[in-house]
Amino acid sequence: TSLSTVISQIVVMVLNGWAGKDIIGKIIFSPKVYKNLFSSFLGCLGIVGVCLICKMFFRSLLEKTIIAIIVSIFIYVVILVLCKNEITIKLVQKLKSFI
């Protein structure tokens, strides 16, 4: 399920961060990186919420999947922009200049 994927990705992220802290140290564990990771974590919680809501309101597996994917993408991007995730803001600026 999507919840198990989210949990496994969080575990992998934490383990990789812990294993690499001696190697990269100050770069990875800077406040800016923590802010970006926190906003990504909030986005993941948004995705979990969307999936749980879709599970409650839709019976068809196909409907649940399609709607959960579309709404999750939208919610994730909105959360990242609202949290002023540096990577997302740069991407949005590049898209604006492209258009």
SEROMI-751847 format. One line per 10 residues: for each residue x, y, z of N, C-alpha, C. Coordinates in pm, 1 decimal. Example, Ala and Ser with C-alpha at 12.3 -4.5 7.8 and 13.67 -1.06 7.14 Angstrom:
BEGIN
1319.0 -569.0 780.0 1230.0 -450.0 780.0 1320.0 -330.0 780.0; 1285.0 -225.0 708.0 1367.0 -106.0 714.0 1290.0 3.0 787.0
***
This chain:
BEGIN
84.1 -119.4 0.0 0.0 0.0 0.0 87.7 124.6 0.0; 23.6 236.2 -22.9 98.7 361.7 -26.9 153.6 398.4 111.1; 83.5 360.4 215.8 130.8 391.3 350.6 261.6 317.7 379.8; 268.9 193.2 339.4 393.0 118.9 364.1 508.4 176.0 281.5; 479.0 226.4 161.9 582.1 290.1 79.3 632.9 416.3 146.5; 543.4 496.8 197.7 582.0 620.5 265.7 667.8 588.6 388.3; 624.1 492.1 466.3 699.2 455.8 587.2 837.8 403.2 550.3; 844.5 318.7 448.3 975.0 263.8 409.5 1067.5 372.7 356.7; 1013.9 469.7 284.5 1096.7 579.1 234.0 1147.6 667.6 347.7; 1066.7 689.5 447.0 1110.2 768.1 562.9 1222.5 694.1 636.5
1206.1 563.5 654.8 1308.9 484.4 722.8 1439.2 488.5 644.0; 1431.1 471.9 511.7 1551.1 475.4 428.1 1617.3 612.5 436.1; 1537.3 719.4 432.1 1591.7 854.5 440.7 1666.4 874.7 573.4; 1606.1 832.1 682.3 1668.5 848.9 813.3 1796.7 766.1 822.6; 1791.9 641.3 777.7 1910.9 555.7 784.7 2023.8 609.6 697.4; 1991.2 655.9 577.3 2094.6 714.0 491.0 2153.4 840.6 552.4; 2069.2 922.3 611.0 2118.2 1042.5 677.2 2208.9 1009.6 793.7; 2170.7 909.5 870.9 2251.3 869.9 986.4 2385.7 812.1 941.7; 2383.9 728.5 838.6 2507.2 665.1 791.4 2601.0 766.0 726.3; 2547.5 867.0 661.7 2631.1 962.2 589.5 2667.0 1087.0 665.9
2624.0 1098.7 790.3 2647.1 1223.4 863.8 2794.8 1251.0 887.0; 2875.8 1147.8 904.6 3019.0 1168.3 925.2 3088.9 1208.6 795.5; 3035.8 1164.7 683.7 3098.8 1190.9 555.1 3070.9 1333.1 508.0; 2945.4 1370.7 510.2 2908.1 1499.8 454.4 2878.8 1603.5 563.5; 2840.6 1556.9 679.4 2824.5 1638.4 798.7 2753.1 1771.3 784.3; 2829.9 1877.4 781.1 2774.1 2012.4 786.3 2686.8 2045.6 666.1; 2713.0 1985.6 552.9 2633.3 2015.2 433.8 2493.6 1957.0 447.7; 2486.2 1830.5 480.4 2356.4 1763.8 487.7 2274.8 1812.2 607.0; 2339.4 1833.6 719.4 2266.2 1867.0 840.5 2260.8 2017.6 866.7; 2256.4 2093.9 760.4 2239.9 2238.2 775.8 2091.9 2268.7 798.5
2059.6 2383.3 858.2 1919.0 2418.1 882.2 1836.2 2423.4 753.8; 1898.9 2464.1 643.8 1826.4 2472.0 516.2 1781.1 2333.3 471.2; 1867.4 2235.0 487.5 1833.1 2098.3 448.6 1724.8 2043.3 539.7; 1735.2 2070.2 669.4 1630.8 2025.5 761.8 1495.1 2085.1 724.4; 1494.2 2210.7 685.2 1369.1 2275.6 645.6 1309.7 2205.5 523.8; 1394.4 2175.0 424.8 1345.3 2105.5 305.3 1295.7 1965.1 337.9; 1366.8 1893.9 424.9 1323.7 1760.1 464.5 1192.5 1764.7 541.9; 1179.2 1864.4 628.9 1056.1 1876.7 706.5 937.2 1905.1 615.2; 956.5 1993.1 517.3 845.8 2022.3 425.8 811.8 1899.9 341.4; 911.3 1821.4 303.5 885.0 1696.9 230.5 810.3 1597.6 318.4
847.4 1591.6 445.5 777.6 1503.7 539.5 631.5 1545.4 554.3; 606.2 1675.8 564.3 467.1 1723.4 570.9 391.4 1686.8 443.3; 459.7 1696.2 329.8 397.7 1656.0 203.7 361.3 1508.7 203.9; 448.6 1426.0 261.1 419.6 1282.5 271.7 298.1 1257.5 359.8; 287.1 1333.1 467.2 168.5 1319.9 552.7 42.1 1358.9 476.1; 54.2 1460.5 390.6 -59.1 1499.3 306.0 -100.1 1386.3 212.8; -1.1 1318.1 156.7 -30.0 1205.2 67.3 -99.6 1092.7 144.0; -51.3 1064.0 263.7 -115.0 960.7 345.9 -260.3 998.0 373.4; -283.5 1124.6 406.9 -420.0 1170.4 432.4 -509.6 1154.0 311.1; -458.9 1191.5 194.2 -537.2 1177.9 70.2 -571.0 1031.0 45.4
-473.3 943.2 63.7 -497.2 800.2 39.7 -600.6 743.7 137.0; -593.7 785.3 262.5 -691.7 738.1 360.1 -831.8 789.8 327.6; -841.3 913.3 284.9 -971.6 969.8 248.0 -1027.1 899.0 125.0; -942.5 875.6 25.5 -987.9 803.5 -94.8 -1034.2 663.0 -59.1; -966.4 600.7 33.6 -1003.9 466.0 76.5 -1143.2 465.2 138.8; -1179.1 572.5 209.9 -1309.4 579.7 276.2 -1422.6 610.2 177.6; -1395.0 690.6 74.6 -1502.8 741.4 -9.2 -1522.3 668.2 -141.6; -1429.9 587.9 -184.2 -1443.2 521.4 -313.4 -1435.7 370.4 -295.7; -1519.9 300.9 -370.3 -1522.9 155.1 -360.5 -1432.7 89.9 -464.5; -1431.5 143.2 -583.2 -1354.0 84.2 -691.8 -1204.1 108.7 -670.0
-1125.8 3.4 -683.5 -981.6 15.2 -667.9 -923.2 109.1 -773.7; -975.3 102.4 -894.2 -927.3 189.5 -1001.6 -956.0 336.1 -969.6; -1076.4 365.5 -923.3 -1110.5 503.6 -884.4 -1019.9 551.7 -771.0; -1005.2 468.2 -668.9 -920.1 505.0 -555.6 -779.2 539.6 -601.8; -724.8 454.8 -686.6 -587.2 472.2 -730.9 -570.3 598.8 -813.5; -654.6 616.2 -913.7 -641.1 731.3 -1003.7 -662.6 862.0 -928.2; -767.6 869.4 -849.3 -797.3 993.1 -776.8 -689.4 1019.9 -670.8; -645.2 915.0 -601.9 -541.2 933.5 -500.5 -412.0 986.3 -562.6; -374.0 935.0 -678.5 -251.4 981.2 -744.6 -264.3 1126.9 -785.6; -373.1 1161.5 -851.0 -390.5 1299.7 -900.3 -396.4 1398.2 -783.7
-478.6 1369.2 -684.9 -493.6 1461.2 -571.5 -365.0 1466.1 -487.9; -296.7 1353.2 -473.1 -172.4 1350.2 -395.7 -65.3 1438.2 -458.0; -53.2 1434.3 -590.2 44.1 1520.2 -657.9 13.9 1666.6 -628.5; -112.1 1703.7 -642.6 -152.4 1842.6 -618.8 -125.0 1883.4 -473.8; -167.0 1800.9 -378.8 -149.1 1831.7 -236.4 -1.0 1841.4 -201.3; 79.0 1749.5 -253.1 222.2 1748.8 -223.1 288.2 1877.9 -270.8; 258.0 1917.2 -393.6 317.3 2040.1 -447.9 269.5 2161.5 -369.0; 142.3 2167.2 -336.5 89.2 2280.8 -259.1 158.0 2290.5 -123.2; 175.3 2177.8 -56.4 240.6 2179.2 74.9 385.4 2225.9 62.1; 456.2 2177.2 -39.0 595.4 2218.0 -57.4 605.8 2367.9 -86.5
514.0 2420.5 -167.1 516.2 2564.5 -197.7 481.2 2645.1 -72.9; 380.0 2602.3 1.7 341.4 2675.4 123.2 452.2 2674.0 228.2; 527.4 2565.0 233.5 640.0 2557.1 326.8 765.0 2625.1 271.7; 755.1 2678.3 153.0 866.3 2746.9 85.4 987.9 2655.7 73.2; 962.2 2533.0 27.9 1069.2 2438.0 1.8 1157.6 2495.1 -108.3; 1285.5 2510.2 -78.6 1378.9 2578.7 -168.3 1384.6 2513.7 -307.0; 1388.1 2383.4 -311.3 1397.1 2311.9 -438.4 1270.4 2333.2 -520.1; 1155.2 2326.6 -456.2 1028.7 2346.5 -526.0 1014.7 2489.7 -576.2; 1055.0 2586.6 -495.3 1047.2 2727.2 -536.2 1134.8 2751.2 -659.0; 1255.8 2694.2 -661.0 1343.0 2708.7 -778.0 1279.8 2646.3 -901.5
1217.6 2530.6 -884.3 1151.9 2463.5 -995.9 1035.1 2546.6 -1048.7; 956.1 2603.0 -958.0 843.0 2687.0 -999.3 893.4 2809.4 -1074.4; 1001.3 2870.5 -1029.3 1058.7 2986.0 -1098.5 1106.8 2949.5 -1237.0; 1169.2 2832.6 -1251.6 1213.5 2787.9 -1384.0 1094.5 2763.7 -1474.9; 987.7 2704.5 -1421.3 868.5 2681.0 -1501.8 804.9 2812.5 -1545.6; 801.8 2911.5 -1456.0 747.0 3043.3 -1491.4 826.6 3107.8 -1602.6; 958.9 3099.0 -1595.7 1041.7 3159.9 -1700.0 1028.3 3084.5 -1832.3; 1000.8 2955.0 -1825.1 982.5 2874.7 -1945.7 851.9 2910.5 -2015.7; 749.9 2938.8 -1936.9 618.0 2973.0 -1992.4 620.3 3116.5 -2034.0
***
